[in-house]
Amino acid sequence: MMDWVPVVFVTFKLLALGIAMFFAIKWHYDQGEKGETQAMLRTCGKMAAVFMLAVIGAGLVAFTFSRMLGLDLSFP
């Protein structure tokens, strides 16, 4: 009964991320055509740093929440 849920969620996630990446790349490409290479590189660096902090933060929250629920997260 619930076998379709992961398929729908993964499909939605891939579709949403694909669209977001397309527009992000298009925006950066358009910015680069304007000759503002330094600003584009600075913005890309900031975005990469924010993304890494968000990934690390989400991982820490998930790990902490999993430990609070009593899940065994140790390696075999």
PDB file with one MODEL, atoms N, CA, C and O in Angstrom:
MODEL        1
ATOM      1  N   MET A   1       0.826  -1.195   0.000  1.00  0.00           N
ATOM      2  CA  MET A   1       0.000   0.000   0.000  1.00  0.00           C
ATOM      3  C   MET A   1       0.870   1.260   0.000  1.00  0.00           C
ATOM      4  O   MET A   1       0.580   2.211  -0.725  1.00  0.00           O
ATOM      5  N   MET A   2       1.923   1.269   0.801  1.00  0.00           N
ATOM      6  CA  MET A   2       2.755   2.462   0.924  1.00  0.00           C
ATOM      7  C   MET A   2       4.001   2.383   0.039  1.00  0.00           C
ATOM      8  O   MET A   2       4.931   3.168   0.223  1.00  0.00           O
ATOM      9  N   ASP A   3       4.036   1.459  -0.910  1.00  0.00           N
ATOM     10  CA  ASP A   3       5.212   1.314  -1.761  1.00  0.00           C
ATOM     11  C   ASP A   3       5.383   2.484  -2.723  1.00  0.00           C
ATOM     12  O   ASP A   3       6.494   2.717  -3.198  1.00  0.00           O
ATOM     13  N   TRP A   4       4.344   3.213  -3.020  1.00  0.00           N
ATOM     14  CA  TRP A   4       4.416   4.305  -3.977  1.00  0.00           C
ATOM     15  C   TRP A   4       4.925   5.602  -3.347  1.00  0.00           C
ATOM     16  O   TRP A   4       5.347   6.510  -4.062  1.00  0.00           O
ATOM     17  N   VAL A   5       4.889   5.698  -2.016  1.00  0.00           N
ATOM     18  CA  VAL A   5       5.270   6.950  -1.358  1.00  0.00           C
ATOM     19  C   VAL A   5       6.730   7.326  -1.636  1.00  0.00           C
ATOM     20  O   VAL A   5       6.984   8.467  -2.022  1.00  0.00           O
ATOM     21  N   PRO A   6       7.707   6.413  -1.456  1.00  0.00           N
ATOM     22  CA  PRO A   6       9.087   6.808  -1.767  1.00  0.00           C
ATOM     23  C   PRO A   6       9.283   7.187  -3.234  1.00  0.00           C
ATOM     24  O   PRO A   6      10.062   8.087  -3.548  1.00  0.00           O
ATOM     25  N   VAL A   7       8.578   6.501  -4.127  1.00  0.00           N
ATOM     26  CA  VAL A   7       8.713   6.810  -5.546  1.00  0.00           C
ATOM     27  C   VAL A   7       8.230   8.232  -5.821  1.00  0.00           C
ATOM     28  O   VAL A   7       8.885   8.983  -6.544  1.00  0.00           O
ATOM     29  N   VAL A   8       7.095   8.599  -5.248  1.00  0.00           N
ATOM     30  CA  VAL A   8       6.549   9.940  -5.466  1.00  0.00           C
ATOM     31  C   VAL A   8       7.461  10.992  -4.838  1.00  0.00           C
ATOM     32  O   VAL A   8       7.745  12.012  -5.465  1.00  0.00           O
ATOM     33  N   PHE A   9       7.922  10.759  -3.612  1.00  0.00           N
ATOM     34  CA  PHE A   9       8.765  11.752  -2.943  1.00  0.00           C
ATOM     35  C   PHE A   9      10.110  11.912  -3.640  1.00  0.00           C
ATOM     36  O   PHE A   9      10.587  13.035  -3.800  1.00  0.00           O
ATOM     37  N   VAL A  10      10.726  10.822  -4.053  1.00  0.00           N
ATOM     38  CA  VAL A  10      12.023  10.909  -4.734  1.00  0.00           C
ATOM     39  C   VAL A  10      11.854  11.595  -6.087  1.00  0.00           C
ATOM     40  O   VAL A  10      12.687  12.409  -6.484  1.00  0.00           O
ATOM     41  N   THR A  11      10.778  11.265  -6.790  1.00  0.00           N
ATOM     42  CA  THR A  11      10.523  11.913  -8.074  1.00  0.00           C
ATOM     43  C   THR A  11      10.320  13.416  -7.894  1.00  0.00           C
ATOM     44  O   THR A  11      10.876  14.213  -8.649  1.00  0.00           O
ATOM     45  N   PHE A  12       9.533  13.800  -6.903  1.00  0.00           N
ATOM     46  CA  PHE A  12       9.310  15.218  -6.633  1.00  0.00           C
ATOM     47  C   PHE A  12      10.617  15.915  -6.255  1.00  0.00           C
ATOM     48  O   PHE A  12      10.893  17.023  -6.716  1.00  0.00           O
ATOM     49  N   LYS A  13      11.404  15.271  -5.429  1.00  0.00           N
ATOM     50  CA  LYS A  13      12.661  15.868  -4.994  1.00  0.00           C
ATOM     51  C   LYS A  13      13.607  16.066  -6.175  1.00  0.00           C
ATOM     52  O   LYS A  13      14.213  17.129  -6.316  1.00  0.00           O
ATOM     53  N   LEU A  14      13.734  15.051  -7.021  1.00  0.00           N
ATOM     54  CA  LEU A  14      14.609  15.173  -8.181  1.00  0.00           C
ATOM     55  C   LEU A  14      14.108  16.245  -9.140  1.00  0.00           C
ATOM     56  O   LEU A  14      14.906  16.996  -9.702  1.00  0.00           O
ATOM     57  N   LEU A  15      12.806  16.322  -9.329  1.00  0.00           N
ATOM     58  CA  LEU A  15      12.237  17.333 -10.201  1.00  0.00           C
ATOM     59  C   LEU A  15      12.477  18.738  -9.641  1.00  0.00           C
ATOM     60  O   LEU A  15      12.889  19.639 -10.373  1.00  0.00           O
ATOM     61  N   ALA A  16      12.221  18.922  -8.352  1.00  0.00           N
ATOM     62  CA  ALA A  16      12.404  20.241  -7.733  1.00  0.00           C
ATOM     63  C   ALA A  16      13.878  20.654  -7.754  1.00  0.00           C
ATOM     64  O   ALA A  16      14.192  21.800  -8.076  1.00  0.00           O
ATOM     65  N   LEU A  17      14.773  19.740  -7.417  1.00  0.00           N
ATOM     66  CA  LEU A  17      16.194  20.075  -7.420  1.00  0.00           C
ATOM     67  C   LEU A  17      16.696  20.325  -8.835  1.00  0.00           C
ATOM     68  O   LEU A  17      17.533  21.201  -9.049  1.00  0.00           O
ATOM     69  N   GLY A  18      16.195  19.567  -9.797  1.00  0.00           N
ATOM     70  CA  GLY A  18      16.596  19.768 -11.182  1.00  0.00           C
ATOM     71  C   GLY A  18      16.189  21.141 -11.694  1.00  0.00           C
ATOM     72  O   GLY A  18      16.975  21.820 -12.354  1.00  0.00           O
ATOM     73  N   ILE A  19      14.961  21.549 -11.390  1.00  0.00           N
ATOM     74  CA  ILE A  19      14.488  22.862 -11.812  1.00  0.00           C
ATOM     75  C   ILE A  19      15.289  23.964 -11.117  1.00  0.00           C
ATOM     76  O   ILE A  19      15.680  24.948 -11.745  1.00  0.00           O
ATOM     77  N   ALA A  20      15.528  23.792  -9.827  1.00  0.00           N
ATOM     78  CA  ALA A  20      16.292  24.798  -9.082  1.00  0.00           C
ATOM     79  C   ALA A  20      17.720  24.909  -9.618  1.00  0.00           C
ATOM     80  O   ALA A  20      18.247  26.013  -9.755  1.00  0.00           O
ATOM     81  N   MET A  21      18.345  23.774  -9.921  1.00  0.00           N
ATOM     82  CA  MET A  21      19.705  23.829 -10.457  1.00  0.00           C
ATOM     83  C   MET A  21      19.731  24.479 -11.839  1.00  0.00           C
ATOM     84  O   MET A  21      20.649  25.236 -12.153  1.00  0.00           O
ATOM     85  N   PHE A  22      18.732  24.187 -12.660  1.00  0.00           N
ATOM     86  CA  PHE A  22      18.677  24.812 -13.991  1.00  0.00           C
ATOM     87  C   PHE A  22      18.635  26.327 -13.872  1.00  0.00           C
ATOM     88  O   PHE A  22      19.405  27.026 -14.531  1.00  0.00           O
ATOM     89  N   PHE A  23      17.733  26.840 -13.030  1.00  0.00           N
ATOM     90  CA  PHE A  23      17.617  28.289 -12.910  1.00  0.00           C
ATOM     91  C   PHE A  23      18.828  28.905 -12.216  1.00  0.00           C
ATOM     92  O   PHE A  23      19.206  30.033 -12.531  1.00  0.00           O
ATOM     93  N   ALA A  24      19.442  28.190 -11.280  1.00  0.00           N
ATOM     94  CA  ALA A  24      20.648  28.708 -10.632  1.00  0.00           C
ATOM     95  C   ALA A  24      21.794  28.812 -11.630  1.00  0.00           C
ATOM     96  O   ALA A  24      22.508  29.814 -11.659  1.00  0.00           O
ATOM     97  N   ILE A  25      21.969  27.779 -12.446  1.00  0.00           N
ATOM     98  CA  ILE A  25      23.036  27.805 -13.443  1.00  0.00           C
ATOM     99  C   ILE A  25      22.761  28.879 -14.482  1.00  0.00           C
ATOM    100  O   ILE A  25      23.671  29.600 -14.890  1.00  0.00           O
ATOM    101  N   LYS A  26      21.512  28.989 -14.909  1.00  0.00           N
ATOM    102  CA  LYS A  26      21.138  30.017 -15.891  1.00  0.00           C
ATOM    103  C   LYS A  26      21.400  31.416 -15.335  1.00  0.00           C
ATOM    104  O   LYS A  26      21.921  32.279 -16.042  1.00  0.00           O
ATOM    105  N   TRP A  27      21.041  31.641 -14.077  1.00  0.00           N
ATOM    106  CA  TRP A  27      21.248  32.953 -13.474  1.00  0.00           C
ATOM    107  C   TRP A  27      22.738  33.276 -13.408  1.00  0.00           C
ATOM    108  O   TRP A  27      23.157  34.387 -13.735  1.00  0.00           O
ATOM    109  N   HIS A  28      23.542  32.287 -12.980  1.00  0.00           N
ATOM    110  CA  HIS A  28      24.974  32.538 -12.885  1.00  0.00           C
ATOM    111  C   HIS A  28      25.591  32.757 -14.266  1.00  0.00           C
ATOM    112  O   HIS A  28      26.483  33.590 -14.429  1.00  0.00           O
ATOM    113  N   TYR A  29      25.118  32.018 -15.240  1.00  0.00           N
ATOM    114  CA  TYR A  29      25.625  32.213 -16.598  1.00  0.00           C
ATOM    115  C   TYR A  29      25.277  33.610 -17.095  1.00  0.00           C
ATOM    116  O   TYR A  29      26.116  34.285 -17.693  1.00  0.00           O
ATOM    117  N   ASP A  30      24.054  34.042 -16.854  1.00  0.00           N
ATOM    118  CA  ASP A  30      23.646  35.384 -17.275  1.00  0.00           C
ATOM    119  C   ASP A  30      24.451  36.462 -16.554  1.00  0.00           C
ATOM    120  O   ASP A  30      24.794  37.485 -17.147  1.00  0.00           O
ATOM    121  N   GLN A  31      24.749  36.235 -15.294  1.00  0.00           N
ATOM    122  CA  GLN A  31      25.555  37.203 -14.550  1.00  0.00           C
ATOM    123  C   GLN A  31      26.972  37.263 -15.110  1.00  0.00           C
ATOM    124  O   GLN A  31      27.572  38.336 -15.177  1.00  0.00           O
ATOM    125  N   GLY A  32      27.506  36.114 -15.512  1.00  0.00           N
ATOM    126  CA  GLY A  32      28.855  36.064 -16.059  1.00  0.00           C
ATOM    127  C   GLY A  32      28.958  36.762 -17.399  1.00  0.00           C
ATOM    128  O   GLY A  32      30.007  37.314 -17.729  1.00  0.00           O
ATOM    129  N   GLU A  33      27.888  36.748 -18.176  1.00  0.00           N
ATOM    130  CA  GLU A  33      27.908  37.420 -19.476  1.00  0.00           C
ATOM    131  C   GLU A  33      27.977  38.933 -19.333  1.00  0.00           C
ATOM    132  O   GLU A  33      28.400  39.624 -20.260  1.00  0.00           O
ATOM    133  N   LYS A  34      27.575  39.444 -18.205  1.00  0.00           N
ATOM    134  CA  LYS A  34      27.594  40.886 -17.994  1.00  0.00           C
ATOM    135  C   LYS A  34      29.002  41.405 -17.719  1.00  0.00           C
ATOM    136  O   LYS A  34      29.212  42.617 -17.670  1.00  0.00           O
ATOM    137  N   GLY A  35      29.957  40.518 -17.541  1.00  0.00           N
ATOM    138  CA  GLY A  35      31.325  40.939 -17.287  1.00  0.00           C
ATOM    139  C   GLY A  35      31.636  41.105 -15.810  1.00  0.00           C
ATOM    140  O   GLY A  35      32.695  41.625 -15.460  1.00  0.00           O
ATOM    141  N   GLU A  36      30.753  40.681 -14.958  1.00  0.00           N
ATOM    142  CA  GLU A  36      30.966  40.808 -13.518  1.00  0.00           C
ATOM    143  C   GLU A  36      31.520  39.493 -12.968  1.00  0.00           C
ATOM    144  O   GLU A  36      30.897  38.853 -12.121  1.00  0.00           O
ATOM    145  N   THR A  37      32.672  39.105 -13.450  1.00  0.00           N
ATOM    146  CA  THR A  37      33.250  37.818 -13.082  1.00  0.00           C
ATOM    147  C   THR A  37      33.596  37.758 -11.602  1.00  0.00           C
ATOM    148  O   THR A  37      33.344  36.750 -10.942  1.00  0.00           O
ATOM    149  N   GLN A  38      34.172  38.832 -11.080  1.00  0.00           N
ATOM    150  CA  GLN A  38      34.555  38.847  -9.667  1.00  0.00           C
ATOM    151  C   GLN A  38      33.329  38.717  -8.762  1.00  0.00           C
ATOM    152  O   GLN A  38      33.348  37.966  -7.787  1.00  0.00           O
ATOM    153  N   ALA A  39      32.278  39.444  -9.085  1.00  0.00           N
ATOM    154  CA  ALA A  39      31.060  39.372  -8.274  1.00  0.00           C
ATOM    155  C   ALA A  39      30.439  37.994  -8.370  1.00  0.00           C
ATOM    156  O   ALA A  39      29.924  37.477  -7.379  1.00  0.00           O
ATOM    157  N   MET A  40      30.479  37.388  -9.553  1.00  0.00           N
ATOM    158  CA  MET A  40      29.915  36.062  -9.729  1.00  0.00           C
ATOM    159  C   MET A  40      30.696  35.033  -8.906  1.00  0.00           C
ATOM    160  O   MET A  40      30.097  34.184  -8.246  1.00  0.00           O
ATOM    161  N   LEU A  41      32.016  35.106  -8.945  1.00  0.00           N
ATOM    162  CA  LEU A  41      32.825  34.167  -8.168  1.00  0.00           C
ATOM    163  C   LEU A  41      32.612  34.359  -6.666  1.00  0.00           C
ATOM    164  O   LEU A  41      32.557  33.385  -5.916  1.00  0.00           O
ATOM    165  N   ARG A  42      32.494  35.591  -6.237  1.00  0.00           N
ATOM    166  CA  ARG A  42      32.257  35.865  -4.830  1.00  0.00           C
ATOM    167  C   ARG A  42      30.897  35.319  -4.399  1.00  0.00           C
ATOM    168  O   ARG A  42      30.777  34.726  -3.327  1.00  0.00           O
ATOM    169  N   THR A  43      29.881  35.517  -5.226  1.00  0.00           N
ATOM    170  CA  THR A  43      28.552  35.004  -4.924  1.00  0.00           C
ATOM    171  C   THR A  43      28.543  33.483  -4.910  1.00  0.00           C
ATOM    172  O   THR A  43      27.920  32.876  -4.039  1.00  0.00           O
ATOM    173  N   CYS A  44      29.222  32.863  -5.859  1.00  0.00           N
ATOM    174  CA  CYS A  44      29.297  31.394  -5.894  1.00  0.00           C
ATOM    175  C   CYS A  44      29.983  30.854  -4.648  1.00  0.00           C
ATOM    176  O   CYS A  44      29.560  29.841  -4.090  1.00  0.00           O
ATOM    177  N   GLY A  45      31.028  31.520  -4.219  1.00  0.00           N
ATOM    178  CA  GLY A  45      31.719  31.100  -3.007  1.00  0.00           C
ATOM    179  C   GLY A  45      30.835  31.210  -1.774  1.00  0.00           C
ATOM    180  O   GLY A  45      30.823  30.316  -0.927  1.00  0.00           O
ATOM    181  N   LYS A  46      30.097  32.308  -1.679  1.00  0.00           N
ATOM    182  CA  LYS A  46      29.186  32.479  -0.554  1.00  0.00           C
ATOM    183  C   LYS A  46      28.085  31.430  -0.569  1.00  0.00           C
ATOM    184  O   LYS A  46      27.731  30.872   0.470  1.00  0.00           O
ATOM    185  N   MET A  47      27.546  31.164  -1.761  1.00  0.00           N
ATOM    186  CA  MET A  47      26.482  30.171  -1.867  1.00  0.00           C
ATOM    187  C   MET A  47      26.995  28.781  -1.508  1.00  0.00           C
ATOM    188  O   MET A  47      26.290  28.017  -0.848  1.00  0.00           O
ATOM    189  N   ALA A  48      28.194  28.446  -1.925  1.00  0.00           N
ATOM    190  CA  ALA A  48      28.780  27.148  -1.598  1.00  0.00           C
ATOM    191  C   ALA A  48      28.995  27.020  -0.094  1.00  0.00           C
ATOM    192  O   ALA A  48      28.746  25.962   0.485  1.00  0.00           O
ATOM    193  N   ALA A  49      29.455  28.093   0.537  1.00  0.00           N
ATOM    194  CA  ALA A  49      29.673  28.064   1.982  1.00  0.00           C
ATOM    195  C   ALA A  49      28.359  27.916   2.737  1.00  0.00           C
ATOM    196  O   ALA A  49      28.273  27.136   3.685  1.00  0.00           O
ATOM    197  N   VAL A  50      27.348  28.650   2.327  1.00  0.00           N
ATOM    198  CA  VAL A  50      26.037  28.545   2.980  1.00  0.00           C
ATOM    199  C   VAL A  50      25.453  27.157   2.777  1.00  0.00           C
ATOM    200  O   VAL A  50      24.865  26.588   3.697  1.00  0.00           O
ATOM    201  N   PHE A  51      25.612  26.605   1.570  1.00  0.00           N
ATOM    202  CA  PHE A  51      25.105  25.257   1.302  1.00  0.00           C
ATOM    203  C   PHE A  51      25.796  24.224   2.190  1.00  0.00           C
ATOM    204  O   PHE A  51      25.140  23.348   2.754  1.00  0.00           O
ATOM    205  N   MET A  52      27.112  24.327   2.313  1.00  0.00           N
ATOM    206  CA  MET A  52      27.843  23.363   3.153  1.00  0.00           C
ATOM    207  C   MET A  52      27.432  23.491   4.616  1.00  0.00           C
ATOM    208  O   MET A  52      27.277  22.482   5.304  1.00  0.00           O
ATOM    209  N   LEU A  53      27.254  24.708   5.095  1.00  0.00           N
ATOM    210  CA  LEU A  53      26.797  24.895   6.474  1.00  0.00           C
ATOM    211  C   LEU A  53      25.395  24.318   6.667  1.00  0.00           C
ATOM    212  O   LEU A  53      25.107  23.725   7.706  1.00  0.00           O
ATOM    213  N   ALA A  54      24.525  24.489   5.676  1.00  0.00           N
ATOM    214  CA  ALA A  54      23.171  23.943   5.769  1.00  0.00           C
ATOM    215  C   ALA A  54      23.198  22.423   5.779  1.00  0.00           C
ATOM    216  O   ALA A  54      22.449  21.799   6.531  1.00  0.00           O
ATOM    217  N   VAL A  55      24.048  21.814   4.956  1.00  0.00           N
ATOM    218  CA  VAL A  55      24.149  20.359   4.917  1.00  0.00           C
ATOM    219  C   VAL A  55      24.692  19.827   6.236  1.00  0.00           C
ATOM    220  O   VAL A  55      24.180  18.846   6.774  1.00  0.00           O
ATOM    221  N   ILE A  56      25.714  20.467   6.747  1.00  0.00           N
ATOM    222  CA  ILE A  56      26.292  20.034   8.026  1.00  0.00           C
ATOM    223  C   ILE A  56      25.275  20.224   9.150  1.00  0.00           C
ATOM    224  O   ILE A  56      25.124  19.351  10.005  1.00  0.00           O
ATOM    225  N   GLY A  57      24.578  21.359   9.154  1.00  0.00           N
ATOM    226  CA  GLY A  57      23.563  21.604  10.184  1.00  0.00           C
ATOM    227  C   GLY A  57      22.429  20.599  10.120  1.00  0.00           C
ATOM    228  O   GLY A  57      21.989  20.097  11.154  1.00  0.00           O
ATOM    229  N   ALA A  58      21.945  20.295   8.913  1.00  0.00           N
ATOM    230  CA  ALA A  58      20.863  19.312   8.771  1.00  0.00           C
ATOM    231  C   ALA A  58      21.334  17.934   9.222  1.00  0.00           C
ATOM    232  O   ALA A  58      20.579  17.192   9.850  1.00  0.00           O
ATOM    233  N   GLY A  59      22.572  17.594   8.904  1.00  0.00           N
ATOM    234  CA  GLY A  59      23.115  16.306   9.340  1.00  0.00           C
ATOM    235  C   GLY A  59      23.220  16.215  10.859  1.00  0.00           C
ATOM    236  O   GLY A  59      22.885  15.189  11.451  1.00  0.00           O
ATOM    237  N   LEU A  60      23.686  17.291  11.482  1.00  0.00           N
ATOM    238  CA  LEU A  60      23.789  17.294  12.943  1.00  0.00           C
ATOM    239  C   LEU A  60      22.418  17.224  13.614  1.00  0.00           C
ATOM    240  O   LEU A  60      22.246  16.522  14.611  1.00  0.00           O
ATOM    241  N   VAL A  61      21.451  17.949  13.069  1.00  0.00           N
ATOM    242  CA  VAL A  61      20.095  17.891  13.623  1.00  0.00           C
ATOM    243  C   VAL A  61      19.523  16.495  13.472  1.00  0.00           C
ATOM    244  O   VAL A  61      18.923  15.970  14.409  1.00  0.00           O
ATOM    245  N   ALA A  62      19.698  15.881  12.303  1.00  0.00           N
ATOM    246  CA  ALA A  62      19.186  14.529  12.081  1.00  0.00           C
ATOM    247  C   ALA A  62      19.876  13.531  13.003  1.00  0.00           C
ATOM    248  O   ALA A  62      19.224  12.652  13.566  1.00  0.00           O
ATOM    249  N   PHE A  63      21.196  13.663  13.161  1.00  0.00           N
ATOM    250  CA  PHE A  63      21.938  12.748  14.029  1.00  0.00           C
ATOM    251  C   PHE A  63      21.491  12.905  15.485  1.00  0.00           C
ATOM    252  O   PHE A  63      21.270  11.912  16.178  1.00  0.00           O
ATOM    253  N   THR A  64      21.359  14.142  15.942  1.00  0.00           N
ATOM    254  CA  THR A  64      20.935  14.392  17.318  1.00  0.00           C
ATOM    255  C   THR A  64      19.522  13.881  17.560  1.00  0.00           C
ATOM    256  O   THR A  64      19.254  13.249  18.582  1.00  0.00           O
ATOM    257  N   PHE A  65      18.617  14.153  16.620  1.00  0.00           N
ATOM    258  CA  PHE A  65      17.237  13.697  16.759  1.00  0.00           C
ATOM    259  C   PHE A  65      17.166  12.172  16.747  1.00  0.00           C
ATOM    260  O   PHE A  65      16.378  11.582  17.486  1.00  0.00           O
ATOM    261  N   SER A  66      17.987  11.531  15.911  1.00  0.00           N
ATOM    262  CA  SER A  66      18.006  10.072  15.861  1.00  0.00           C
ATOM    263  C   SER A  66      18.516   9.485  17.168  1.00  0.00           C
ATOM    264  O   SER A  66      18.001   8.475  17.648  1.00  0.00           O
ATOM    265  N   ARG A  67      19.521  10.120  17.736  1.00  0.00           N
ATOM    266  CA  ARG A  67      20.054   9.633  19.020  1.00  0.00           C
ATOM    267  C   ARG A  67      19.028   9.807  20.130  1.00  0.00           C
ATOM    268  O   ARG A  67      18.918   8.958  21.014  1.00  0.00           O
ATOM    269  N   MET A  68      18.266  10.919  20.087  1.00  0.00           N
ATOM    270  CA  MET A  68      17.244  11.146  21.113  1.00  0.00           C
ATOM    271  C   MET A  68      16.148  10.100  21.012  1.00  0.00           C
ATOM    272  O   MET A  68      15.543   9.745  22.024  1.00  0.00           O
ATOM    273  N   LEU A  69      15.882   9.601  19.820  1.00  0.00           N
ATOM    274  CA  LEU A  69      14.859   8.576  19.630  1.00  0.00           C
ATOM    275  C   LEU A  69      15.379   7.178  19.979  1.00  0.00           C
ATOM    276  O   LEU A  69      14.621   6.209  19.981  1.00  0.00           O
ATOM    277  N   GLY A  70      16.652   7.088  20.269  1.00  0.00           N
ATOM    278  CA  GLY A  70      17.221   5.811  20.686  1.00  0.00           C
ATOM    279  C   GLY A  70      17.701   4.923  19.550  1.00  0.00           C
ATOM    280  O   GLY A  70      17.876   3.720  19.744  1.00  0.00           O
ATOM    281  N   LEU A  71      17.914   5.484  18.382  1.00  0.00           N
ATOM    282  CA  LEU A  71      18.397   4.700  17.258  1.00  0.00           C
ATOM    283  C   LEU A  71      19.887   4.421  17.404  1.00  0.00           C
ATOM    284  O   LEU A  71      20.647   5.286  17.840  1.00  0.00           O
ATOM    285  N   ASP A  72      20.301   3.212  17.038  1.00  0.00           N
ATOM    286  CA  ASP A  72      21.705   2.836  17.119  1.00  0.00           C
ATOM    287  C   ASP A  72      22.393   3.259  15.825  1.00  0.00           C
ATOM    288  O   ASP A  72      22.148   2.673  14.771  1.00  0.00           O
ATOM    289  N   LEU A  73      23.247   4.267  15.901  1.00  0.00           N
ATOM    290  CA  LEU A  73      23.907   4.787  14.714  1.00  0.00           C
ATOM    291  C   LEU A  73      25.370   4.423  14.653  1.00  0.00           C
ATOM    292  O   LEU A  73      26.129   5.053  13.917  1.00  0.00           O
ATOM    293  N   SER A  74      25.789   3.421  15.410  1.00  0.00           N
ATOM    294  CA  SER A  74      27.182   3.028  15.412  1.00  0.00           C
ATOM    295  C   SER A  74      27.483   2.159  14.190  1.00  0.00           C
ATOM    296  O   SER A  74      26.617   1.436  13.697  1.00  0.00           O
ATOM    297  N   PHE A  75      28.724   2.245  13.714  1.00  0.00           N
ATOM    298  CA  PHE A  75      29.141   1.426  12.587  1.00  0.00           C
ATOM    299  C   PHE A  75      29.352  -0.008  13.058  1.00  0.00           C
ATOM    300  O   PHE A  75      29.713  -0.225  14.215  1.00  0.00           O
ATOM    301  N   PRO A  76      29.136  -0.986  12.192  1.00  0.00           N
ATOM    302  CA  PRO A  76      29.307  -2.411  12.606  1.00  0.00           C
ATOM    303  C   PRO A  76      30.730  -2.758  12.903  1.00  0.00           C
ATOM    304  O   PRO A  76      31.027  -3.899  13.258  1.00  0.00           O
TER     305      PRO A  76
ENDMDL
END
